[in-house]
Amino acid sequence: MKTILLVEDHSIVRMGVRLLIEDFMPSVTIVEAGTFADTLDILHSRHFNLVILDIKIPGGEAFNMITKIRAIQDSVRILVFSSQEEELYALHYVKAGANGFLAKDASNEDLERAVNCVLNGGTYISNVVQAQLVNNTILERETRESPLEILSKRELEIMDMLLTGKWTKDIAIDLNIKESTVSTYKARIYEKLQVTNVLELFKKVEIYKKDTDEFSQANS
């Protein structure tokens, strides 16, 4: 029997995902966690085959969460289940050690494919992200590199916060770092993406996402 740890802070989402998994996988034990602290405690107490991990949960630490989970159970499979833009984040999480990335707006069929793929030793990414890989290989993006390739994990995390409208002070509090450190990261982001303000940053990201979507549709 497979054992799955479902990490999600919204109980109604946990219930929905649990019911869907139990529907296509009757012989399964699902344990739930609503915070990252609870997640680590549960991982210390029993073995799991799969962790379905929402990144934005209380106590969450973005990419570091994967490292901390691996430190407790190095062989557990990890499927990131997130509302973050998969075009911007999926490959980063896979590179950080996750075995797959599933967007929260994915279909029930995609959930089934992702869970089965990861449990069977594969790596799950959507067709959109697969198109990114092909696009990056064919075009090499010499003139329009993607944020996926030129921003560090911390820069990507701070960029996400900037795009949601957070100020430097708010980001510093959320990440428990100095405001001056946030300002330094912000300057690096602007320099790498060749923008001067948040509005230009937003437009740059939207252009990249549009390019990826168009390439995916053209090759579907």
Protein Blocks (a to p, Z undefined) as FASTA:
>chain_A
ZZdddddfbfklmmmmmmmmmmmmmbacddddfbfklmmmmmmmpccfbdcddfbbghia
hjmmmmmmmmmmmmbccddddfbdfklmmmmmmmnopabdcdfkbcfklmmmmmmmmmno
pacddfklmmmmmmmmmnoommlccfklmpcfklmmmmmmmmnopafklmmmmnopafkl
mmmmmmmmmmmnopabfklmmmmmmmmmmmmmmmmmmmZZ
